[in-house]
Amino acid sequence: MTVRTRFAPSPTGFIHLGNIRSALYPWAFARATGGTFILRIEDTDLERSSQAAVDVIIEGMKWLGLDHDEGPFYQMQRMDRYKAVLADMVTDGHVYPCYMSMAELDALRERQMSNKEKPRYDGTWRPEPGKVLPPVPEGVKPVLRFKNPQGGVVAWDDKVKGLIEIRNDELDDLVIARPDGTPTYNFCVVVDDIDMAITHVIRGDDHVNNTPRQINIFRALGKEPPVYAHLPTVLNELGEKMSKRNGAKPVTQYRDEGYLPDAMVNYLARLGWSHGDDEIFSRAQFLEWFNLDHLGRSAAQFDEAKLRWVNAQHMKAMDDVALSTLVAEQLAKRGITADDRLARICGLFKDRCDTTVALAGWAAAFYGDVTPSAEELAQHVTELIKPALSTLAQKLAAGAWDKASISTAIKETITAHGIKMPQLAMPVRVLVMGTAQTPSLDAVLELQNQQTVLARLQNA
């Protein structure tokens, strides 16, 4: 069997990390098994769906490298197909018109709840042998309801939750077409999954209640349902379900904040799946290891500090030239054009950073003015040290501009003035980089422009 998976978001708002994890796992399963990954846009909610939301879905997936093999398919463009299947189901007796009004439904629910019964449609308009249906009211357009099987159970072996069984008597007859003939979500999903030959449905566990209804529709259409894996919810840092109402950010905002796509894939993968105790792994390792047998059953909680740590590990491991391309993009947002020094700057400073934005902050000091704080100037650039700064400037001006020569000039200045390395290095760092804490001073100065260094020392 060739694996065929899908990601089927509704474009009713921006896509956040909780949503995109439901794309990551079916993508990874398709890639790990040599299968096919399909993108399907479920846009039947016309009031809330927007093209802008579709664009963010596609942009976020592209940034994370979750490439799809087929699609995007749009449900609104498949209405003729749904209506054709509906007509066949009416002919085959799987669907019937229901004329019960909303007022009648509300009254029915109130009676059931007052009797402490589960509120559900009571089958008033369901045709049965020997049953006399009410007279059809004039001027009322009916909904179409699916004749759910009566008696027995609908069951499936969920790849996350194990065996799930629901009694058919717990399920009422689902509305699968509105009065205007528009098909509803659960019906469209089944037709799509059949037409697209989906073998595995990997989605959030908020869909568990839909699954028995969908399975029954599959079987009414003469098809066996796919394998299901319902993923536990992703919680925010307060333990609430991740959502835009609870402060979730669009996926693309993490790109803008300087996170690496491979680090995001690594972090998201661990929000509900594991490979032993491995915390940091490459995309290739993830795809080599991924299967549906190690999906977690418990809700995963987002932790931005952990995400930053994962991102920092990936930055440390990343090739300096490749990393400099991303940092150059961040610098460009500040109006700074980088040069061929940037890869070496990234190599020198990346161990100190957890995002490319932070790394761009260090790199900016090599391409423009710096403004040390008054406190650091007062603490480190004292009258006692200024003669040594002048000596260092003279020695740097007279020597070659390479790490070894710069190191020699620093050592000779320390010896000449009878001071210790920190007494000279700290003020030089403050003047040249705007902060007293940097990597090795000779390595930092070598990457700076010589005339810039001399001017900043001489102006002390």
ZIGIVEN-V379799 format. One line per field, one symbol per residue. ss: DSSP state (H for helix, E for strand, C for the rest). Layout:
ss = ???
This chain:
ss = CCCEEEECCCCCCCCCHHHHHHHHHHHHHHHHCCCEEEEEECCCCCCCCCHHHHHHHHHHHHHHCCCCCEEEEEHHHHHHHHHHHHHHHHHCCCEEEECCCHHHHHHHHHHHHHCCCCCCCCCCCCCCCCCCCCCCCCCCCCEEEECCCCCCEEEEEECCCEEEEEEHHHCCCCEEECCCCCECHHHHHHHHHHHCCCCEEEEEHHHHHHHHHHHHHHHHCCCCCCEEEEECCEECCCCCECCHHHCCCCHHHHHHCCCCHHHHHHHHHCCCECCCCCCCCCHHHHHHHCCHHHECCCCEECCHHHHHHHHHHHHHHCCHHHHHHHHHHHHHHCCCCCCCCHHHHHHHHHHHCCCHHHHHHHHHCCCCCCCCCHHHHHHHCCHHHHHHHHHHHHHHHHCCCCHHHHHHHHHHHHHHHCCCHHHHHHHHHHHHHCCCCCCCHHHHHHHCCHHHHHHHHHCC
